[in-house]
Amino acid sequence: MLRKGRLAWLMALLALVGLVAAACGDDNKTTTEAAGPAAPTDSTIKGLTAKVAGAGSSFTDAFLQAVNTDFNGVAGQELVTYAKSGSSDGRKQLADKTVDFAGSDSLAKDGEFSAPILYFPTVAAPITVSYNVQGLDKLQLSAETIGKIFSAQITSWDDAAIKADNPGATLPATKITVVHRSDGSGTTSNFTKYMTAAAPSAWTLGSGDTVNWPASTQGAEKNSGVAGLIKQTNGAIGYVDLADAVKADLTFADIKNEAGKYVAPTAAGVQAALANAEINPDLTYNPLNAKGADAYPITSPTWIIVYQAQTDPAKATTLKTYLQYVLTTGQKQAQSTGYVGLPSELQQQAYDQISKITG
């Protein structure tokens, strides 16, 4: 199947997400079931008075903007705003108390916050390895090959390692242009954590929100910036969240997972990765390089981070109500924005944790 064609791929993705949600509803009582946590009533939302602002992850921006539009529509005013600025920047703004919540796909560093914080998982989605090579509409890549490409050990599309991953394919001698995030990014953190886990001998750059990329590579801000640079550069390859890859009509590779199977970045692949991820007591979890034949290996979690102790009671009420909405009614937006909703157990744990917010 060709990986091009934004509309066709998005329709296929949404259909697949719907099937996954329905199937899980029978067995696991997922977030789309009426029997899950109780959503806040319209009257409760309409009665809110304080506005809250968030910033951070561009990876989760499409989901949060859709949820916020719905939430604010019920409220009859713009109570919640969110600006994509990168996970690192979002956490910095929260630490500086210039926003009320941060969107982040990566975890806080030791000492980053001076007061206790809470992690609220929201959705998950695949990080695609997107590329733009004229005449190349299907591509398979192993972690070892990806590691060598992104660390500039492989510089041409007809390299023997790429040929080994794609037997029978006609590969051009086009120069490879690696595109990465130039800002502090949770997408970078998860991509590089995956590389460290899946290809430790081929990957030489370490992991984090930022890494020291080879001088021959090119950087761009936010997932949308990376997608745009790939789109305009023949021979380019980069890591991009699915929503921005689809929006830019990019082509993306099937990735060889831990079980040795090449898997496309689909809802089913994300669901399989989530099923094998261990949930920590603070509701952080890691679905990267998950076991299972159907797991998409570069599956990213994402969270809303808030301070546990709020100083403004009215803002605390808005935050609590908003989080209740994100974890109930808002989960339905995952299907239409290229994400996968939370498994029912994690959804319930996150919902229950809202009661820990004080103020």
C-alpha positions in Angstrom: 0.0 0.0 0.0 1.3 3.5 -0.8 1.9 5.7 2.1 1.0 8.9 0.2 -2.4 10.5 -0.1 -3.4 12.4 3.0 -7.1 12.0 2.7 -7.0 8.3 1.8 -4.6 7.5 4.6 -6.4 9.6 7.2 -9.7 7.9 6.3 -8.1 4.5 6.6 -6.5 5.5 9.9 -9.8 6.8 11.4 -11.6 3.7 10.3 -9.0 1.5 11.9 -9.1 3.5 15.1 -12.8 3.1 15.2 -12.5 -0.7 14.8 -9.9 -0.9 17.5 -12.0 1.2 19.9 -15.0 -0.9 19.2 -13.1 -4.2 19.6 -11.5 -3.0 22.9 -14.9 -1.8 24.1 -16.1 -5.4 24.1 -13.1 -6.8 26.0 -11.5 -4.0 28.0 -14.2 -1.3 28.5 -12.2 1.5 26.8 -12.7 5.2 27.0 -15.5 5.3 24.4 -17.9 3.3 26.6 -20.6 5.0 28.6 -19.6 3.0 31.7 -16.3 4.8 32.1 -15.5 7.8 34.3 -18.2 10.5 34.5 -17.8 13.5 32.3 -18.5 16.9 33.7 -21.9 18.2 32.9 -22.5 21.2 30.6 -23.8 23.2 33.5 -20.7 22.5 35.5 -18.5 23.7 32.6 -20.7 26.8 32.0 -20.4 27.7 35.7 -16.6 28.0 35.5 -15.1 31.5 35.9 -11.3 31.2 35.8 -9.3 31.0 32.6 -6.3 28.7 32.3 -3.4 28.6 29.8 -1.2 25.8 28.7 1.9 25.5 26.5 4.3 22.8 25.3 4.2 19.7 23.2 3.6 20.2 19.5 3.1 16.4 19.2 -0.2 16.6 21.1 -1.3 20.0 19.7 -3.9 18.7 17.2 -5.7 16.7 19.9 -5.6 19.5 22.5 -6.8 22.2 20.1 -9.8 20.0 19.1 -10.6 19.2 22.7 -10.3 22.9 23.7 -12.6 24.0 20.9 -15.3 21.7 22.2 -14.7 22.5 25.8 -14.8 26.3 25.2 -17.8 25.8 23.0 -19.7 24.3 26.0 -18.4 27.0 28.3 -19.5 29.8 26.0 -16.2 31.5 26.4 -12.5 30.8 25.8 -11.6 29.3 29.2 -8.7 27.1 28.0 -5.9 28.1 25.6 -2.9 26.1 24.5 0.2 27.2 22.5 2.5 24.6 21.0 6.1 25.6 21.9 7.9 22.2 22.4 7.8 20.0 25.5 10.9 21.6 27.1 9.6 25.1 26.7 6.2 24.1 28.1 7.7 22.6 31.2 9.9 25.7 31.6 6.9 28.0 31.4 5.1 25.8 34.0 8.2 26.0 36.2 8.2 29.7 35.8 4.5 29.8 36.5 3.7 31.7 33.3 1.2 29.0 32.3 -1.1 26.8 34.3 -0.4 23.5 32.7 2.3 22.0 30.3 1.9 19.6 27.5 4.9 17.2 27.5 5.9 14.0 25.7 8.9 13.7 27.9 9.5 13.5 31.7 10.7 16.3 33.9 14.4 16.3 34.8 15.5 16.2 38.4 15.1 19.6 40.0 13.1 21.0 37.1 10.2 21.9 39.3 10.4 23.4 42.8 7.0 21.9 43.9 5.3 18.5 43.4 3.7 17.9 40.0 1.2 15.4 38.6 1.3 13.6 35.3 -2.0 13.1 33.5 -1.7 10.9 30.4 -3.9 12.0 27.6 -3.5 10.0 24.3 -0.7 8.2 22.5 0.3 8.2 18.8 3.1 7.0 16.5 6.2 8.9 15.7 6.6 8.4 12.0 9.9 8.1 10.1 8.8 10.3 7.2 10.7 10.8 4.0 10.6 12.5 0.6 12.4 10.6 -2.2 11.1 10.9 -5.7 9.9 7.5 -7.0 10.1 5.8 -3.6 6.6 5.2 -2.3 7.2 2.2 0.0 10.1 1.8 2.5 11.0 -0.6 5.3 13.6 0.4 7.9 15.2 -1.5 10.8 16.3 0.3 13.9 19.9 -0.3 13.1 19.5 1.3 9.6 17.6 4.3 11.1 20.4 4.8 13.6 23.0 4.9 10.9 21.0 7.2 8.8 20.3 9.8 11.5 23.9 9.7 12.8 25.2 10.3 9.3 26.8 6.9 8.9 24.6 6.3 5.9 24.5 9.2 3.4 22.9 7.8 0.2 19.5 6.2 -0.4 21.1 3.3 -2.3 23.2 2.2 0.7 23.6 -1.5 1.2 21.9 -1.4 4.6 18.7 0.2 3.1 18.8 -2.3 0.3 19.0 -5.1 2.9 15.8 -3.8 4.5 14.1 -3.5 1.2 14.9 -6.5 -1.0 13.9 -6.1 -4.6 13.3 -2.3 -4.3 14.8 0.1 -6.7 16.7 2.7 -4.6 18.1 5.9 -6.1 21.6 7.3 -5.4 20.0 10.4 -4.0 21.8 12.1 -1.1 20.1 11.7 2.2 19.2 14.9 4.1 18.4 14.2 7.8 15.8 16.6 9.3 15.4 16.9 13.1 13.9 19.2 15.7 15.9 22.2 16.5 13.9 23.1 19.7 13.7 21.1 22.9 11.3 18.4 22.0 9.5 15.4 23.6 9.3 13.9 20.1 13.1 14.1 20.0 13.3 12.5 23.4 11.1 9.6 22.5 12.7 9.1 19.1 16.2 9.0 20.6 15.1 6.9 23.6 13.7 4.4 21.1 17.0 4.4 19.1 19.0 3.9 22.3 16.9 0.9 23.3 16.5 -0.7 19.9 19.8 -0.1 18.2 22.5 0.6 20.9 25.4 -0.4 18.7 24.3 1.8 15.7 23.0 4.8 17.6 25.8 7.1 18.9 24.0 10.3 19.8 22.4 9.5 23.2 18.9 10.6 24.1 17.1 13.6 25.4 14.9 16.6 24.4 18.0 17.8 22.5 21.0 15.9 21.2 24.2 16.9 19.3 23.2 16.2 15.8 25.9 15.8 13.0 26.7 19.1 11.2 25.4 17.7 7.9 21.8 17.5 9.3 19.2 20.2 9.2 16.9 21.4 12.1 13.4 22.9 12.2 11.1 24.0 15.0 8.1 21.9 16.0 6.8 18.8 14.3 5.1 21.0 11.7 8.5 22.6 10.8 10.2 19.3 10.4 7.3 18.0 8.2 7.5 21.2 6.1 11.3 20.9 5.5 11.0 17.2 4.6 8.2 18.1 2.1 10.3 20.6 0.3 13.6 18.6 0.2 14.1 15.6 -2.2 16.1 13.0 -0.3 14.9 14.2 3.1 14.0 12.0 6.1 12.9 12.9 9.6 10.8 11.9 12.6 7.3 13.5 12.8 4.1 12.9 14.7 1.4 11.2 12.6 -0.9 14.2 12.6 1.7 16.5 11.1 2.9 13.9 8.7 -0.6 13.3 7.3 -1.3 17.1 7.2 1.9 17.6 5.1 1.0 14.6 2.9 4.3 12.9 3.7 5.3 9.3 3.0 6.4 7.2 6.0 8.2 4.0 6.5 7.2 0.7 8.1 9.5 0.1 11.1 10.9 -3.2 12.2 9.7 -3.9 15.7 11.2 -5.9 18.6 9.5 -9.1 17.3 11.2 -8.6 13.8 8.1 -7.6 12.0 7.8 -4.4 9.8 4.8 -2.4 11.2 3.1 0.7 9.8 2.3 3.6 12.1 -1.4 2.8 12.6 -3.8 2.8 15.5 -3.6 -0.9 15.8 0.1 -0.7 16.2 -0.1 1.9 18.9 -2.8 0.0 20.7 -0.6 -3.1 20.7 2.3 -1.1 22.1 0.2 0.4 24.8 -1.0 -3.0 25.9 2.5 -4.0 26.7 3.6 -0.8 28.5 4.0 -0.9 32.3 2.3 1.9 34.1 4.3 3.5 37.0 2.6 4.8 40.2 3.0 8.4 39.0 1.2 7.4 35.7 4.3 7.7 33.6 4.9 4.8 31.2 7.0 3.8 28.2 5.5 2.2 25.1 8.7 2.5 23.1 10.2 -0.6 21.5 7.3 -2.6 23.1 7.1 -6.4 22.8 4.5 -8.0 20.6 4.3 -8.9 16.9 1.8 -6.1 16.2 3.3 -3.3 18.2 4.5 -0.2 16.4 7.9 0.4 18.0 8.1 4.2 18.0 4.9 4.9 19.9 4.9 8.0 22.0 3.1 8.8 25.2 2.1 12.4 26.1 0.9 14.0 29.3 -0.6 17.2 30.7 1.5 18.3 33.7 0.1 20.4 36.5 1.2 21.5 40.0 -0.4 19.4 42.6 -1.0 22.4 44.9 -2.8 25.3 43.2 -2.8 28.8 44.6 -5.9 30.0 42.9 -9.1 28.1 43.9 -11.0 29.2 40.8 -8.2 28.1 38.5 -7.9 24.8 40.4 -11.6 24.2 39.7 -11.2 25.0 36.0 -8.2 22.7 35.7 -9.9 19.8 37.5 -13.0 20.1 35.3 -10.9 20.5 32.1 -8.9 17.3 33.0 -12.1 15.5 33.7 -13.3 16.5 30.2 -10.0 15.6 28.5 -10.2 12.1 30.1 -13.8 11.4 29.2 -15.6 13.3 26.4 -12.3 14.6 25.0 -11.0 11.1 24.4 -13.4 10.8 21.4 -11.3 13.5 19.6 -8.4 11.1 19.5 -10.1 9.2 16.6 -10.5 12.3 14.5 -7.0 13.9 15.1 -4.7 10.9 14.5 -4.2 9.7 18.1 -5.3 6.7 20.1 -7.2 7.1 23.4 -6.1 5.7 26.7 -6.7 2.1 27.7 -9.5 2.0 30.2 -7.3 1.1 33.2 -4.9 4.1 32.6 -7.9 6.4 31.9 -9.5 5.5 35.2 -6.2 6.0 37.1 -5.7 9.4 35.6 -9.3 10.4 36.3 -9.0 9.3 39.9 -5.7 11.3 40.3 -7.6 14.6 39.6 -8.7 14.5 43.3 -5.1 15.0 44.3 -5.1 18.6 43.0 -5.6 21.0 45.9 -6.4 24.7 46.0 
